[in-house]
Amino acid sequence: MKKLVLSIVVVLIACTVVAQDNPTPKSPTARKDKKAAKREEVARLLKLEEEGEIIFNKQSIFGLKLATDGYGLSYEWGRFKSNRVATIFQIELNEKKHPKEKRTSYAVGAFNVNSVIYGKTNNFYQLKLGVGQQRIIGGKGNKNGVGVMAIYAGGVSAGFEKPYYVDVVNKSDQRIRSTYPTIIDSQYVEIGAAGFTVGWGDVKIRPGAHAKAGLRFDFGRFNETITAVEVGVSAEFYAQKISQMAYNKDKQFFFNGYVTLLLGKRK
C-alpha cells in the first residue's frame, strides 16, 4: 500500500513539473490581438510626432529675455499632462530699468572716468517664481513648420532695492561715497559710479506677485529640441513703492512687454 501511494505521489510531481515546463500555449487569436494593439499604438505615436504633437513627458528650457523696462534670465521646467498641455514651473532673475535712465561720462582733467546714471537712486532686481500652463494651439506640420503655444503663468516675486552709490567730491574736497538725491541737493561733484559690488549690504527686499501671458513660437526642426521665441506681456505688483530715480514718482505696479529667446530639450 505504501509503495502504491508513493508511486502516485511521484507521478503527480512529474506531471506538475512537465506542466510548468510546457505551459498552455496562448490562443492564436490572443497573440494576434496583442500584436495588432502594439502596431496601432506605434502608428498613433508616429502620426502624432509627424503632425507636430508633443509626445514627451517633460521639458527643460533656458531663456534670455529683453523687456521694455529691462532684461533677464530664466529657467523653465515642464511636465506634460497630455499631448497638448503641460504644467510649467519658472524661475526668473531680472533687472528693471527706469525709462529716464541716461548714462553720462564725467571728466577729471583730460581723462574720462567711470560713467554715472544721473539721478538713479536704486538698482532694482527681481527674483520671480511662477507656475502656469503651456497649451499648444498650432502644430508644427511634419516637423518642418512652427509650433505655436499659448503661455500663461503667475506667482510670487521678490524685489531687491540696492542703493546706487556714486563716488563724489564734497565741498571740502574730500572724496566720499553718496547717493542721489543727496548728491544733487549737496552739489557734490560726481567722479563715477561705485560699481556693481557696492551696496549689497544695504539691500531692501520688497515682496510682490506677478502674472504673464504670451505666445511661444517653436522653430526647432525636431520636437526633441526646443528653439523658440516667446512674445508677451508681464505685470508685477509690490507691497512697497520702489524708488528708481530721484524726483520721480515711486512705483508699486510695473507693466511691460517682452521677447525671450528659448533653448532647451524635451524627454
C-alpha positions as CSV (number, residue, x, y, z in Angstrom):
1,M,0.0,0.0,0.0
2,K,2.8,2.4,0.9
3,K,4.5,1.6,-2.4
4,L,1.3,2.4,-4.3
5,V,0.9,5.8,-2.5
6,L,4.5,6.6,-3.1
7,S,4.1,5.8,-6.8
8,I,1.1,8.1,-7.1
9,V,2.9,11.0,-5.5
10,V,5.9,10.6,-7.8
11,V,3.6,10.6,-10.8
12,L,1.8,13.7,-9.7
13,I,5.0,15.6,-9.1
14,A,6.3,14.6,-12.5
15,C,3.1,15.8,-14.1
16,T,3.4,19.1,-12.3
17,V,7.0,19.7,-13.5
18,V,6.0,18.8,-17.1
19,A,3.1,21.2,-16.9
20,Q,5.4,24.0,-15.7
21,D,8.0,23.4,-18.4
22,N,5.3,23.3,-21.1
23,P,2.7,26.0,-20.2
24,T,-0.5,26.1,-22.1
25,P,0.0,28.0,-25.3
26,K,-1.9,31.2,-25.8
27,S,-4.6,31.1,-28.5
28,P,-3.6,32.4,-31.9
29,T,-6.4,35.0,-31.6
30,A,-4.9,36.4,-28.4
31,R,-1.4,36.7,-29.9
32,K,-2.8,38.5,-33.0
33,D,-4.8,40.9,-30.9
34,K,-1.8,41.8,-28.8
35,K,0.4,42.4,-31.9
36,A,-2.4,44.4,-33.6
37,A,-2.7,46.6,-30.5
38,K,1.0,47.2,-30.4
39,R,1.1,48.2,-34.1
40,E,-1.8,50.6,-33.6
41,E,-0.1,52.3,-30.6
42,V,3.2,52.7,-32.6
43,A,1.3,54.1,-35.6
44,R,-0.6,56.5,-33.3
45,L,2.6,57.9,-31.8
46,L,4.3,58.2,-35.2
47,K,1.3,60.1,-36.5
48,L,1.3,62.5,-33.5
49,E,5.0,63.1,-34.0
50,E,4.6,63.7,-37.7
51,E,1.8,66.1,-37.1
52,G,3.8,68.1,-34.6
53,E,2.2,66.9,-31.4
54,I,4.3,66.7,-28.3
55,I,4.7,63.0,-27.2
56,F,7.2,63.5,-24.4
57,N,6.9,63.6,-20.6
58,K,9.0,66.7,-19.6
59,Q,11.0,69.6,-20.9
60,S,13.7,72.0,-19.6
61,I,14.3,75.4,-21.2
62,F,16.7,78.3,-20.6
63,G,15.8,81.8,-21.7
64,L,17.3,85.2,-22.4
65,K,14.7,88.0,-22.0
66,L,14.6,91.6,-23.3
67,A,11.8,93.7,-21.9
68,T,10.6,97.2,-22.4
69,D,11.9,98.0,-18.9
70,G,14.9,95.8,-18.5
71,Y,16.3,92.3,-19.2
72,G,16.8,89.0,-17.5
73,L,17.5,85.3,-17.5
74,S,15.0,82.4,-16.9
75,Y,14.8,78.7,-16.4
76,E,11.7,76.6,-17.0
77,W,10.8,73.0,-16.2
78,G,7.6,71.5,-17.5
79,R,5.7,68.2,-17.3
80,F,3.2,67.2,-19.9
81,K,-0.4,66.4,-18.8
82,S,-1.4,65.5,-22.3
83,N,-0.1,65.8,-25.8
84,R,-1.1,69.4,-26.0
85,V,-1.0,70.7,-22.4
86,A,2.0,71.0,-20.0
87,T,2.3,72.4,-16.5
88,I,5.3,74.7,-16.3
89,F,7.4,75.9,-13.4
90,Q,9.6,79.0,-13.9
91,I,12.3,81.0,-12.2
92,E,13.5,84.4,-13.5
93,L,16.1,86.8,-12.5
94,N,15.7,90.3,-14.0
95,E,16.9,93.9,-13.7
96,K,14.4,96.6,-14.2
97,K,15.4,100.0,-15.7
98,H,13.6,103.3,-15.4
99,P,12.7,104.9,-18.7
100,K,14.5,108.2,-17.8
101,E,17.9,106.5,-17.1
102,K,20.7,108.1,-19.0
103,R,24.3,107.2,-18.6
104,T,26.7,110.2,-18.5
105,S,30.6,110.2,-18.6
106,Y,32.4,112.6,-16.3
107,A,35.9,114.0,-17.0
108,V,38.6,114.8,-14.4
109,G,41.2,116.9,-16.1
110,A,41.9,115.5,-19.6
111,F,40.7,112.0,-18.7
112,N,37.2,110.5,-18.9
113,V,36.4,108.4,-15.8
114,N,33.7,106.0,-14.9
115,S,30.2,106.8,-16.1
116,V,27.2,107.6,-13.9
117,I,23.5,107.3,-14.4
118,Y,22.5,110.8,-13.2
119,G,19.7,110.8,-10.6
120,K,19.5,107.0,-10.2
121,T,18.6,106.1,-6.6
122,N,18.5,102.3,-6.7
123,N,19.2,99.3,-8.8
124,F,16.1,97.2,-8.9
125,Y,16.4,93.4,-9.3
126,Q,13.6,90.8,-9.4
127,L,13.6,87.1,-8.4
128,K,10.3,85.6,-9.7
129,L,8.9,82.1,-9.1
130,G,5.9,81.1,-11.1
131,V,3.7,78.2,-12.2
132,G,1.4,78.0,-15.2
133,Q,0.5,76.2,-18.4
134,Q,1.8,75.8,-21.9
135,R,-1.0,74.9,-24.4
136,I,-0.4,74.0,-28.0
137,I,-2.7,75.9,-30.3
138,G,-0.8,75.1,-33.6
139,G,1.2,72.1,-34.6
140,K,4.5,72.0,-36.4
141,G,3.3,70.2,-39.5
142,N,5.7,67.4,-40.5
143,K,8.4,68.7,-38.1
144,N,9.4,71.5,-40.5
145,G,6.9,74.2,-39.5
146,V,6.5,76.4,-36.5
147,G,4.8,75.2,-33.3
148,V,2.6,77.9,-31.7
149,M,1.8,77.7,-28.0
150,A,-0.1,79.9,-25.5
151,I,1.7,80.6,-22.2
152,Y,0.2,81.9,-19.0
153,A,1.7,81.9,-15.6
154,G,1.8,83.7,-12.3
155,G,3.5,83.5,-8.9
156,V,5.5,85.4,-6.2
157,S,8.2,88.0,-6.7
158,A,11.0,89.2,-4.5
159,G,12.2,92.7,-5.4
160,F,15.7,93.9,-4.3
161,E,16.4,97.6,-4.0
162,K,20.2,98.0,-4.0
163,P,21.3,101.6,-3.4
164,Y,23.1,103.2,-6.4
165,Y,26.3,104.6,-4.8
166,V,28.4,107.2,-6.6
167,D,32.0,108.3,-5.7
168,V,31.9,112.1,-5.3
169,V,34.0,115.1,-4.1
170,N,32.3,117.2,-1.5
171,K,32.6,120.9,-0.7
172,S,35.7,120.2,1.5
173,D,37.4,118.5,-1.5
174,Q,37.1,115.1,0.2
175,R,36.3,112.0,-1.8
176,I,33.3,110.2,-0.3
177,R,30.5,107.9,-1.5
178,S,27.0,109.1,-1.6
179,T,23.6,108.6,-3.3
180,Y,21.0,110.6,-5.2
181,P,19.2,112.9,-4.4
182,T,21.8,113.9,-1.7
183,I,24.4,114.4,-4.4
184,I,22.2,116.9,-6.2
185,D,21.0,118.7,-3.1
186,S,24.5,119.0,-1.6
187,Q,26.1,119.9,-5.0
188,Y,28.7,117.2,-4.9
189,V,30.9,116.6,-7.9
190,E,30.5,113.1,-9.3
191,I,33.6,111.1,-10.1
192,G,32.0,107.8,-11.1
193,A,29.6,105.0,-10.1
194,A,30.9,102.9,-7.2
195,G,30.3,99.7,-9.1
196,F,28.1,96.5,-9.0
197,T,29.6,95.0,-5.9
198,V,28.9,98.1,-3.7
199,G,25.7,98.4,-1.8
200,W,24.6,94.8,-1.3
201,G,24.8,95.2,2.5
202,D,22.0,97.9,2.3
203,V,19.6,95.9,0.1
204,K,15.9,96.2,0.9
205,I,13.6,93.3,0.0
206,R,10.2,94.1,-1.5
207,P,7.7,91.2,-1.7
208,G,5.2,91.0,-4.5
209,A,3.3,89.0,-7.1
210,H,3.4,88.7,-10.9
211,A,1.5,87.3,-13.8
212,K,2.2,87.0,-17.5
213,A,0.7,85.8,-20.8
214,G,2.3,85.3,-24.2
215,L,2.7,83.3,-27.3
216,R,5.6,80.9,-27.9
217,F,6.9,80.1,-31.4
218,D,8.9,76.9,-31.6
219,F,11.2,76.9,-34.7
220,G,13.1,73.7,-33.7
221,R,13.3,71.2,-36.6
222,F,12.7,68.2,-34.3
223,N,10.3,68.0,-31.4
224,E,13.1,66.8,-29.1
225,T,14.9,70.2,-29.4
226,I,13.4,73.5,-28.4
227,T,14.5,76.6,-30.3
228,A,11.8,79.2,-29.7
229,V,10.8,82.8,-29.3
230,E,8.2,83.9,-26.7
231,V,6.4,87.3,-27.0
232,G,4.1,88.5,-24.3
233,V,3.2,90.9,-21.5
234,S,4.0,90.8,-17.8
235,A,2.7,92.6,-14.8
236,E,4.1,92.9,-11.2
237,F,2.8,94.4,-8.0
238,Y,4.9,95.0,-4.9
239,A,3.9,95.6,-1.3
240,Q,6.0,98.8,-1.1
241,K,6.8,101.5,-3.6
242,I,10.1,101.2,-5.5
243,S,12.4,104.1,-5.8
244,Q,14.5,104.2,-9.1
245,M,15.1,107.8,-10.0
246,A,15.3,110.9,-7.8
247,Y,12.4,113.4,-8.1
248,N,10.3,110.9,-10.0
249,K,7.2,109.1,-8.7
250,D,7.9,105.8,-7.0
251,K,6.0,102.8,-8.3
252,Q,4.4,99.7,-6.9
253,F,2.9,98.4,-10.2
254,F,5.0,97.5,-13.3
255,F,3.7,96.5,-16.7
256,N,5.9,95.6,-19.6
257,G,6.2,93.8,-22.9
258,Y,8.9,91.3,-23.5
259,V,10.7,89.0,-26.0
260,T,12.5,85.9,-24.8
261,L,14.9,83.6,-26.8
262,L,14.4,80.0,-25.5
263,L,16.7,77.0,-25.9
264,G,16.0,73.6,-24.4
265,K,15.1,69.9,-24.8
266,R,12.2,67.5,-24.3
267,K,12.4,64.0,-22.9
